[in-house]
Amino acid sequence: MLFNKLKNKDDKEKEHQTEKKHNLLQEKSLSSSDNLESSLFEDEDDNSKIKTGFSFKRRKTHKIIKELNRQRIKSLLFYTDISNVLRQLEFGIQPVKNIHLAKESEYIVWTYLEKPDHLEFELDNSTRHYFWSWIAEQKVDPSQIAVIAIDIQNLFHLTKKDWEYDYVTRRVKVFEDVKPTAIRWILMKNNQYLNRIQIYVKSNNLKLKIFQGEKGNVSNVLTEGRKK
């Protein structure tokens, strides 16, 4: 099964998702290029290479970061159901085996990148062709998609285990929880969770950006809110 729902209750089965619709999160409507991350998402120091310092430990991870620098990768991308984001902001992004739910709570697992013992992250220059094929097969409503960008340098400092890189899928594999402070930005369309996520980010002083897309336009919600 490619798409499932973790529940701390067993009286309901997974509801069918609505069929795929075109929206701002898809490749063509976001940008004329395949790169999701436009200048709107970039920080002032984005042109600098990811620095890890010299160490004999985690050699595999150092090698991966060297390759990411060569490809000028700015962020690693993770796709999830929008209903999962608040939990991920509290507990981080976790391999499925590490997710422990409170009573009457649920978590929707997208097995495209979420595995029992590890997480997979796409490069920000990915075409996302396979992701959209998976979304279509699972009949996921695109308005439920949240795109989470991970800061590579923060991820390096916040993790302890060696990463792996799959040269076929071009994904980075991480074998532990990814803390919320590794998150760089979140892109969403769904308004249902937007205000709750904004409030959580502000009240917990999380240093990340929230972007909302509507009809092909992407805006920095927190920044625009402060200007009003």
N, C-alpha and C positions, 0 to 999 in steps of 0.2 A: 504494500500500500504506500503510495507516494504522498498522501495528504491525510493527516489525522488530527484528532483533537484529544489532548490530555485533559481529563476531568477528574476531580475528586468527588465524583458522583457517577452512578452507572445507570440512571433511569432514562437517559436520553441518548439517541444516536446522532451522529453528525448530520446537520442539515445540508442540503445541496446548495452550493454557491451559484450565484447568477452567472450567466454566460459572459464571456470576455467582451469588454467594450474598449474602444479607443479613448485614451485620456492623456492628460499632460505628462504622465509618468513614462509613457512609451517613447521609444527612441526618436521617432520622427518629429513628434510635437515638442520635445524638449530642446532639441538642437539639430542643426543640419549635420553635425558630426555624430559619431558614435560615442563620444565622451560625455557622460552625464554631467561631469563637474565643470561648470562654466566659471568665468571669473567671479561671478556672484558668490560662489562657494569658497573662493580662495582667500587665504590670509596673506598678510604682507610678506611673511617669510617663506612663502611657498616655494620660491625658487631655490632655496637652500636644500642641500641633500640631507637625507636622514642620517643622523649621527648616532652611533652606538658606543663609540669608544673601543679601545683595544682590549681583547679578552680571549683567552684560550677556551672559555666555556661557550656553550651554545654556538658552536661553529656552523652548524647547519643553518641556524637562524641568521647569523651574520652573512652567510653566503646568499640567502634569500633576499635580505635587505639590499645587498650589493646589486642583485639582479633588478630589484624594484627601482633602485636609483638609476640604473642603466636605462630602464624603460620610462623613467620620469613619472612614476606612479605617485600620486599625491595621497590617495586614500584607498582603503579596502572597503568594499561594499557588502552589506548584509541586507537581505530582504526578509520581511516578516509581516505578519498580520497586524494591522493597526491596533487591535485589541491587546496585543502583547507588549506594547511599547512602555506603558506605565510600569509594568512589572520589571521590564528590562532596565528601566531607569533606576529602579530600586535595588535590584539584585544583580544586574549585569546580564549579559547574553551568555547563556549556559548550554553545554551539551545536554541532551535530553535526560540522561541518567542523573544529572545534578539538579533537575527541576523538581522541587517538592512543593506541592500546592496546599494552600489552606482549605478548610472546609468550604464546600460550595463554590470554589473558584475553578477556573479552567484556563488552559493555555493551548493555543492552536499551533501545532507543530507543522512547519513547512519543511518536509524532508529533502527539499532541493538543496539546502545548505545546512540543515540541522540533523546531526547524526547522534547515535547513542553515546559515543565516547569522544566526539570532537565537533568542532564547528568549521565550516568552510566559508571563505570570503573571496569574492570576485575582485579583480583589479578594476580600478576606475576607468580604464580604457577598454574594458570588455564591450563587445557588441550587444550583450545580453540576449542574443538570439535564443539560446537554450532556456533561459529563464522565462521568456515570453511563451515559448512552446510549452513549457511545463505549466504555466499559468492557464493556458488555453485547455490543456488536457485535464487539469483539475477543476476547470470551470470556476475559477476564483474571480470574484468581482474586483476589477482593477482599483476601484475606489478604496478597497480594504488594504492596499499595499502601502507599506512604509519602507522607505529606503534609509538605512542607517550607514553613515560613513564613519569608519574607524581611523583615528590618527595612528599612523604606523609607528612613529617614534614613541608615543605614549604607550601603545600596545607592547612594544619591546620592553619598556621599563616596568610595565605592570604584570608581565607574565614571566614565568620561571622555566617552563619546559621548552624544548626545542620545537620550532615550527617545522612543517613540511610543505613542500611545493609540488603540486601536480602539474607537470608540463603538458599533459593532454588537456585537462580542463582549465588550466591556467588559474588555479585557485590555491590560496594559502590555507593550510590546515592548522588549527590551534586546538590543543588538547587540554584545555582548562577554561575556567570561566573568564570572560572578558569584562572587566569592571566598567561601570558607567562613565568613569572619568576618561576612558579611552575613546568615547564617542565624540566625534567632531561636529557632525550635523545630522539632522533628521529631515527628510523630505516626505510630505504627506499631502493628500488631497481631502481626506475625510474630515468634515467639520465636527463630527460627533465627539471626537476625542481631543480636538485641537486645544480648546480652552483648558482642559484638565492637564494636558501635557505642558502647556505654557506655565500654568500655576506651579506645577511640580518643579519644573526647571528653575523658575525664579526663586521659589521658597527654599530650594536646596542649593542655590547658588552654583548650579552646574554650568561649566564653561563650554557650552555648545550652542549651536545655532539651530533654529527651527525654521524650516522653509515650507510654505504652503503654495501649491500650484493650483491655478484655476484657469481653464481655457487656454492652456499653453504658456501662461505667464507664471513665473516663479518669484515669490517675494519673501524677504526675511521678516517673519512675523514679529519676533521680539524687537527688532530694530524699529520697525514701523510703528509698533505699539508705543514705544518710548517717545516718538516724535509727536504723537498726538497730544 
